[in-house]
Amino acid sequence: MNIETTRFGAVEVEPQDVLDFPGGLLGLEDCRRWVLLADVENDALGWLQCATHAEYAFAVVCPRRFVADYQVRVSRGELSPLLLEDVRQAQVLAIVGKGERGITLNLKAPVVINLEQRLGRQVITNGDMPVAYELAAQPVPLRKSA
């Protein structure tokens, strides 16, 4: 099946690649069908592309790749619609944004996906997680020149 996108043009996906988000994403509750696309230039980056609205695509990353101790803390009821047999099956993604000083991750409202059931949900975490966690710029390696 082909889906039209404004960012990537026409993209061929298999019907079984479509993820169902019964509640949509926050602010996009009517967008319920999404696909997860790999970024060809950056293996840490993916794209959550809406299958029904070409203009909606969000850069996503695994937050633990950048915040080693990150944990999603939500009530069990928040995850029950995902039909997870074990919470360790959940794929957790953070939406990437752009802040005043660089790249940010939304750690407060991650996207949680049950890849086996093809179900997704955006949740609001308990606690003081930031909506715009700034990624520190990677230090430039210096070499002694004298």
C-alpha positions in Angstrom: 0.0 0.0 0.0 1.2 3.5 -0.8 0.9 6.4 1.7 1.4 10.0 0.6 3.6 12.2 2.7 4.7 15.8 2.4 8.2 15.0 3.8 9.1 11.8 2.0 6.7 11.7 -1.0 4.9 8.5 -1.7 6.0 5.7 0.6 5.3 2.0 0.0 4.4 0.1 3.2 2.9 -3.2 3.9 -0.5 -3.2 5.5 0.9 -5.0 8.5 3.4 -2.2 9.1 0.5 0.2 10.1 0.3 1.0 13.8 -3.1 1.7 15.3 -3.3 4.5 17.8 -7.0 4.2 19.0 -6.8 7.6 20.8 -4.5 9.3 18.3 -1.7 11.4 19.6 -2.1 14.4 21.9 -3.7 17.2 19.9 -4.1 14.8 16.9 -6.8 12.5 18.3 -8.3 11.9 14.8 -4.9 10.6 13.5 -5.1 7.0 14.4 -3.1 5.2 11.8 0.7 5.6 11.8 3.8 4.0 10.4 7.3 4.0 11.8 9.9 4.8 9.2 13.7 4.4 9.5 15.9 7.4 8.7 18.3 6.5 6.0 21.0 8.9 7.2 20.8 8.5 11.0 20.2 5.1 12.6 19.3 6.7 15.9 16.4 8.5 14.3 13.0 7.3 13.1 9.9 9.0 11.8 6.4 8.4 13.1 4.4 9.2 9.9 0.6 9.5 9.9 -0.8 7.2 7.3 -4.0 9.3 6.7 -2.7 12.9 7.0 0.4 13.4 4.8 1.5 16.5 6.7 2.1 14.8 10.1 5.4 13.2 10.7 7.4 13.3 13.9 11.1 12.6 14.4 11.4 10.0 17.2 14.2 8.3 19.1 14.7 5.8 21.8 15.1 8.1 24.8 17.4 5.7 26.7 19.9 6.1 24.0 20.3 9.7 25.1 19.1 9.6 28.8 20.5 6.3 30.2 18.3 6.3 33.3 15.0 7.3 31.6 12.0 5.3 32.8 8.4 5.6 31.8 6.3 5.8 35.0 2.6 5.5 34.3 -0.3 3.7 35.9 -1.1 0.2 34.6 -4.3 1.5 33.3 -2.4 3.8 30.9 -0.8 0.8 29.2 -3.7 -1.6 29.3 -5.1 -0.6 25.9 -1.8 -1.8 24.4 -2.5 -5.4 25.3 1.1 -6.0 26.5 1.7 -9.4 28.0 4.9 -8.0 29.6 5.8 -4.3 29.9 9.3 -5.1 28.7 7.7 -5.8 25.2 6.9 -2.1 24.9 8.9 0.1 22.5 9.2 3.6 24.0 9.9 6.5 21.7 10.4 10.2 22.5 9.3 12.9 20.0 12.2 15.1 19.0 11.7 18.8 18.9 13.8 22.0 18.4 14.4 24.3 21.3 16.1 27.7 21.5 19.5 26.1 22.1 19.2 22.9 20.0 17.5 19.5 19.9 15.0 18.5 22.6 13.2 15.3 23.6 9.7 15.2 25.0 10.3 12.9 28.0 6.9 13.9 29.6 4.7 12.4 26.9 6.5 9.4 25.2 4.9 7.2 22.6 4.6 3.6 23.7 4.1 0.9 21.1 3.3 -2.8 21.3 5.0 -3.9 18.0 3.5 -7.4 18.2 -0.1 -6.2 18.4 0.6 -3.1 16.2 -0.9 -0.8 18.9 0.4 2.5 20.1 -0.4 5.2 22.6 1.0 8.4 23.8 1.1 8.6 27.6 1.8 11.3 30.1 4.4 10.1 32.7 4.1 10.6 36.4 6.7 12.8 38.0 8.8 15.7 36.8 9.9 14.7 33.4 10.5 17.6 31.0 8.5 18.3 27.9 11.6 19.7 26.3 14.7 17.9 27.6 17.7 19.6 25.9 20.2 17.2 24.5 23.7 18.4 25.4 25.9 19.1 22.4 28.4 16.4 21.8 31.9 17.7 22.8 34.2 18.2 19.9 37.3 15.9 20.2 40.4 18.0 20.5 43.9 17.0 19.5 47.1 18.3 20.9 48.7 20.5 18.3 51.8 21.7 20.0 
